[in-house]
Amino acid sequence: QVQLVESGGGLVQAGGSLRLSCAASARTFSVYVMGWFRQAPGKERAFVAVINRSGGGTYYEDSVKGRFTISRDNAKNTVYLEMNSLKPEDTAVYYCAATLRPFAFSHYSERDFSSWGQGTQVTVSS
């Protein structure tokens, strides 16, 4: 298990930007595939993006493609989610997650990830 702590959430107007960070405790951070999920009020937690171990491979949920960018810095044990052109429908609690499963260019399920952060709130006003 790896401990994950998200930060960077907040309130932003539609069209604005935010950068989320997720710091991991593991000394072997680079062995984990990392993902971001979000949970909007009254909805289930949903996949947003995933990045492979080296940072060279990424995959996004369709609604965030072209607006969000997932990246990682293995030297800092941190994964990021850069969010641009934010919309009110992006309002949610955002979670980062870690898995030892192989990376794939495909949608991931919650069940694929074994470690989760506590979440950070992102609110986009119209």
N, C-alpha and C positions, 0 to 999 in steps of 0.2 A: 504494500500500500504506500502511496505517496500522499503527502499533505499538500493541499492546494488552497491558495488564498487569492481571490479576485479583488481588483480595485479599479477605479476609474469611471464608475457609473455616475449618473447624475441626471439633471433636468436640462433639456436642450430643446430649442425650437426646431420645427420641421425645416429640413434643408441643412441643418447643422451637422456637426461631426463630434464624435467621441472616440477615445482610444481606451479600450479595456486591457488590463494586464492581469496575468495569472502567474503568481510565483509558486514554484514547486520546491518541496523540501528534499527531494531525492538527490543523492549524489550522482546517481546514474540517470539523470533526467533524459538524456539523449536516447535511451532505449524505449521511451514511451511515445506512442502515437497520441497526439493531443487533439482534443475537440472542444468546440463551443456549442452549447445548447441554450435555449431560452424557454421561459414559461410565462405566457401572457395570462392575465387574470381570467379565471374560469376555464383555462385550457390546459392540455397536457404539455409536458416538457417536450420540446421539439428540436431536432437537429438543425444546426446553423452552418458549421464548417468543421473541417478536419485537416490536419497537417501531418505529414510523415515525419520520421525521426530526424532526418537531416534538414528538413525545411524546404526541400526541393519539390515536394508534391503536395498539392492542396485540392480540396473539393468543397463545393458550396451548395447549399440549398438554393433552389432556383430564385426565390424572391430576393435574395441578397447578392446574387451574382452581379459584379460590376460596381457594387456599392461598398461591400465589406471586403477586407483583406485580413487573412490569418497569417501570422508569421511567428517565428520563434528565435530565441537567442539561447543556444545551449550553454554558452559560457556563463550566462546569467540565470539559468534555470527558469526561464520565463517564456510564456507564450502570450501573444498579443492578438487583439481583434480591433482593427481600425475600421470604424463605421462612418461612412460619409453619406450625404444626401438622405439623412434620416427621415423617416415617415412616422406618423402617429402609430401606425400598426407595428412598428418595431418596439413599442413599449412593452417591456417584459423584465423579469429577473433573468440575468444572464449567468450561466454556469460554465466553468471550464471543467474538463474531465480528462482522465488519463487511462490508457489501455496498453497492454502488452500484445494485443492482437495485431496481426499484420495490417499494414495500410492498404486501402483499396480506393480507387476512384469511384466511390459510390456513397449513397446515403447510409448513415449509421443509426443504430438504435441505442437507446439508453442502456440496454442490456449488454452492449458491446464494451462498456466502460466500467471499470472497477473502482476508480477513485474520483471523488467529486469535491469541488469547492463549495463554499457556503452561499455563493451567489452575490451578484451586485445589481442593484436596481437601475434600469435605464428608462427614463420617461421622456417621451417626445411630445411636445405640445404643438397644437395646430395653429 
